[in-house]
Amino acid sequence: MATKTVKYNKTSIPDLPEDLAVLYRITTKTGGLNYVGVAARRKVQDTILGNIGEIPGAKVKVEQCATVADARKKQKNILKRSPSRYN
């Protein structure tokens, strides 16, 4: 599935796709994993905007998934391998 990375701010989030469920990762300026989340189809931008905070240089990477269940499965596997700071 497709992936896209944008800056973690209010002006870049509207560029994210909303046609499928996504797994999203919020990373620090140095590439450290801050948060891994799941957003349902048509709720991607609202979900991520609801979590917006001021993290200078942070980025959000979304990976589209066929279903929310698929996204949650990937989220669980990622968190097993490399726990994030805020999950």
Summary of the structure (lengths in Angstrom):
residues: 87
radius of gyration: 11.8
end to end distance: 23.9
largest distance: 31.7
contacts: 248
relative contact order: 0.29
helix: 28%
strand: 30%
